[in-house]
Amino acid sequence: MKILDANISRLDGTAGTLADLTQGRPALLVNVASKCGLTPQYTGLEALQKDYQAKGFTVIGFPCNQFAGQEPGTAEEIQEFCSATYGVTFPMTEKIDVNGDNRHPIYQSLTQAVDQDGKDGDIQWNFEKFVIDADGSVVRRFSPQVTPDDPRVLTAIESSLG
């Protein structure tokens, strides 16, 4: 199965696939959480959405509660927090597992990619980032500590745009 064919619902419950969310565009896929020390990265993620949306790029957030219970809320609570606190306009999915036996198929594929340190496998923490091209292939993987405005992230986004 191609990663873009994977079923994933939006945070509002609308069913679809990853392709429906990317709309044929390259994307930055990020597992997110509302109560994490890295949560302020939402500001940088939204800046990327605003800066690159017109160029055919999108950010997609995947809420996940697997790291110290830092995304405990309901879909409505997550949406309200992201919108009110960070002005998030990029697509957000249903809450998923990114590791373990119930790992979502999208993350089964993503975790095969290596990060900047050559590490693949399980997601380390909230806000791990993957730049994918329009075909769904991973361009680059970044650890949670790499911020959205890091030059390496921007270079990967630019290269994904062609």
N, C-alpha and C positions, 0 to 999 in steps of 0.2 A: 504494500500500500504506500502510495505517495503521501508525504506529510500533509500536503494541501487537501487531500481527500478525507482526512480524519474528521470525524464528527465532533463538534464542540458547540455548545450553546453559549449565547451571549449572557451577560450578567442579568439581563432582564428576562431570561428564559427562552428567548427566540432560538429555535434549533437551527443548525447550519453546519458548515464545514469551515476549516481554516481558510480555504480558498474564498469563501464568502466574506471573511473578515479582511483578508489581504486585498481582495478585488484585483488580483493579478499584479500586485505591486510588491516590491521588496518590503521587508518589515523588520522591526526590532521586536523580538519576543522576550518578555520579561516576567518571571514569577514575582508577584508583588504581595505586600502585606501592609496593613494599616498601622500596626503597633510595633514597628521595628525601628531600631536606631538608623537604618538606612532609608526609612520611609520618605525623608525629605528629597530623595532622588526623584520622586514624582515631579518635582519642579523642573528638573532637567529633562525628564521624559516628555513632559508636556511642551517644553521649549523645542525639543526635536520634532514633535508632531507639528507644531506651528511652522518651524523653519523648513521642513522637508515635505509636508503634505502636498503642496502645489507642484513639487518635483516628482510626485508619484511614489511616495514612501509613507508608511504608517507605523505607528507603535501599537503593540497589542499587549495588554496586561492580563496575566493569568493569576488571579488570587489563589493563594495556597496557605493552608494553616498547619503545615507540617514542621515548621521551625519554631519551637517554643510557644506554640499556640498564638502566634502574632497576627493571625487573620481570623479572629473568632466570630465576626459578625455575619449577619444574614446578607443576602445579595442586596437588599434595599439599604442596609446600613453601610455596606461597602461603597455602593454607588453614591450615597449621600456624603459620606466622608470624603471620597475622592473629588467629587464635584465641588463641595463647599470649601474644603480645605486647600485643594491644589488646582481647582479649575480644570480637572481632567476632561478632555474631549475625545481622546483616542478610545478605540474599542476595548472593552473589558469582557472577559469570558466568565462563565460559571466558575465557582471554586473547584479546583482540581488537586489531585496528588501528583507531584513531580518525581517522587521517589517511591520505592517499595513495590509491593505486590499489586497495588492498585494504581500504579503510575499510568497517567494518561498516555494513549498512543502517540500523541505529539511529542511528549517528553521521552518516550521510549526511543524515538528517532533522534531527538536533539542531544540526548546524553551520550551518543556515540561520537560526537564532535569533541575535539580537544580545545582547551582554552589557551591563553597566551603563555602558560607555563607547561603546555604539553599534556595537561591532565584532562582525561575524559571521565565518563561515569556519572555517578550521582551528582545531583545539584547540591552545592555546598551550603547555600543559605538563600534567604530572600534576595531578590534583585540580581540574580544571575541573568546575563543577557546573551541573546543570540541574534545576529544579523543574518537574515535569510534573503536569497535573491527571489525574483519573481517566480521561479520554478520550484521554490521551497528548499533549495539546497542551502546548507549552512555555509555562510561566507566566513564568519568569525564567531567565536564564543568568548565571553568575558566574565571574569569572576565578579561576585557581588560588589567588591570594593572599587572596581573600575567604574567611575561615574559616567553618566550619559554624555557629558561634555568633554570627556577625555579625547585627545586627538586621535587615538587609535580607533575609538568608536566612530568618530566622524569620518575617518579615512575608510573604514569598512562600509559605512552607509554610502559614502560617495562612490565607492567601487561597485556597490550593489546596484547603483542607478545606471550603470553602463558606462 
